[in-house]
Amino acid sequence: MAEFESVLTEVTLSTGGMGGILTCPTRLQVQPGQYLLGYAPELNEPRTTALFPVAIQPGALRLAAPLPQTWAAGMPLLVRGPLGRGFTLPAQARRVALAALNGSAERLTPLMTTALAQGAAVVLFSGSPPASVSDEVEILPLEQLPEAPAWADYLALELTPTQAGNWRKLLAIRPTQPCPCSGEALIITDMPCGGLAECGVCAVETRLGWRLACKDGPVFPLSELEAR
């Protein structure tokens, strides 16, 4: 983990709001599902913002929406990261299903790229897919999400903390029924301290007790998110 000075060189608009392009160290590596924390010193903001890369290029990161509407192109930023636990895609996965229940799935884009690179067939369940999705990805409506566990050997979801304990209901899997595939969930919640203060704002209830999305996640195995 490191802190670096950056510039928001460009802002973009999508169905999820304002995204952007950020300068970064050339060798920066961010795993799918990990995040960075950004702060605009000239605005004297009261809190930092979690930034999820959509794509990494030499010296630049394309960021998922939404970014703060107070940010503008050319604005200097202080950035810390990468932070947290990302996705662990099995090397042997050949059928990968992804679904974002609350947005355009931009934050899942790096995982799609990784899955395609290892030769997997990829299906995205989304009501509003991002424009950056590869033509190799099959897009299906969210209503068909309960079909995913029987087809996939790996499933990745993007959920809120409230949805996390109900993932079985979302997939139409009975409480006593084993999930047919391995799976993980990216929990979307405020993570203002990035694990430094353990402020508890991002607490997620799991089978192992309360965990912090900022450092124990934001990606969790579905098996840990079982309702107790």
N, C-alpha and C positions, 0 to 999 in steps of 0.2 A: 504494500500500500504506500502511495506517495502523494504529495500535494504538488500541483504545478499550476503555473499561470497560463491562462488560455484566452482565446477571443472567440466570441460567437460571430463567425464570419458571414453567416447567412441564416435567414429564417424562412421556413416553408409552412404552407398551410395544408392540412389534410382533414379528413372527417373527424379525427380525434382532437383537432385544435392546432396549435402552433408547434412545429418541430424546428429543427435547425441543424447547422453544421458547425462543429467545434474544432479548433486546433488542439493538437495533443502531441505528446512525445512520439517519435517515430516508432519506437519499440514497445509502445503500450499494448498490452494484451488483456482483453476482457472476455471472459467466458460467457456464453449465452446464459442469460438470467442474472448475471452480476450487474452491479450498478455503480455509478459514481455520484458524488455529492457536489453540486455547484452552488456558488455564492457570488453575487454581484456587489463588490465593495462600494461602487459609486452610488448604489441605491440604499446602502445601510439597511439591508433586509434583516428582519428579525429571525429568519430561519433559512436553512439551506434547502435545495431542491434535489430530489433523486432523479438522476439522469440515466436512461436506458439506451445504450447504443443499438442502432438498427444495422449499421454496417461500419466496418473499420477500414480506412484507407491510409496509406502512408501519410502520417502527420495530421490526420483529420478523422473525426467521428461524426457520423450522421445519427442524430438523436431522435428518439420517438417522441411524439406528442403525448401529453401537453407540457409545454414549457410555460413559465410565468409570462403573462401578457405584458408585464412591465419590462421584460428583456427585449433588446433590439439588436439588429445587426450592427457589428462593430464594437459591441460592449465587451470590456474586459471581465473575465471571470476567474475566480479561484476554484480549482477543482481538486477533489481528493478521491482516491480510489485506484484500482477497482476494489469494491467491497462486497462482502457477503458470499453466500454459497450459490453457485449456479446450477444449471442442469447437468445431469450425468447421463448422457445418451449412450446406451450399450453399443459397443462396436459391432455386435452381431445383429442389431435391429435392422429389419428389412421392410417393415410396414409401420410407419410412424404417423400417428394422428395428433393433431393439435387443435385447441379450441380456446378462444377468448370470449368469455361470457359477457364482457362489459365494454367492448371497444373493437378497434380495428385489427388487433393482433400484431401491431408493429413490434411490440417487445418480444414476440416469439420469432421474428424474422431471422435472427442469427441462428436459432436452433433449426429452422427449416433449411438454411444454407448448409449447416453441418450434416444434417440427415441426407440431403441430396448428394453431398460430396462423398458419403460412404455408400452410395448406391441404393438408398432406401426409397421406396415409394412413399410419398407424403400426401396426406389429406388434411386440409384445413377446414374446420367447421366454424363458420363466421357469418354473421348477418351483415357485416361491413368490412370486407377484407381490404387490407392496405394496397395501394397502387403498386408497391414495390415487390409484390409476391411474384415469384418465378412462374413462368408458363408451365413448368414441370409439376407444379403443385395443383392437385385437384381441389376445388372449392365446393363445399356442400353446405346447405343451410343448417343452422343450429338445431333445428327440429330433428335432424337425423343423428345428433350426437349419441343417443343411446346405442346406435349401431357400431360405434367405434371400438369398444372393448373386445368384441368378438372378432373384429378384423385385425386390429393392431397388435403388435408385440411390444409397443411402447406408446404411451399416451402422455401428452403434456397439456396442462390446463392453465389458464390465467384466471384467478379467482380473487374475490374480496375476502377478508377474514370471516365475514358472515356466511359466505357461500362455502368456505372451506370445510366446515363440519357437515355439510349436506351434499358432498360430492357424489355419494352413492345415489341419492335421489336424482341428481342431475343426469346421471348415467343409467338410471333405471336398474340399479343393481341392489338386490335385497340385502338387508343387514347381515345375514348369515351366509351370503353367497360370496365365495372368493372372487376377487377381481381377475378376469381372464388374462390380463396383461399387466406388465409393470407400468408404473406411472408416477409423475411428479406434478406439483402445482407451483406456479409463481404467484405469490400473494402480493397483491397491489394494495399498499397502505402507506401512510405517511411514515417516513424514516428520518426525522430531522437530525438526530445526533450521530447516525452512522456507527453506532456501537460504542461511542466514546463515553457517553453519560449513562447508558442503560436507563433511559428515561421512562421506558415502558409504553410509550405511545403506540409502538408497532407490535405489541404483544399478541400472540396467536395461541389459541388453546389447542393442544395436541394430546395424544395419548401419553406423552411423557411429561405432561404438565404445561405450564405457560412458557412459550419460547419467544425470542425476539426475532422478528423478521429481518431486522437490520444486520444481524450477525449470525444467527442460526439458520436464516434463510437468505434472501426472500424465497428461495426454492425449497420445498419440502417434499419428501416422499408422500404419496397419497396414503400409504399405510399408517403414517404418523398422524394424519389429519382425521382419522376415524373419530366420530362422535363418541364420547365416553358414556 
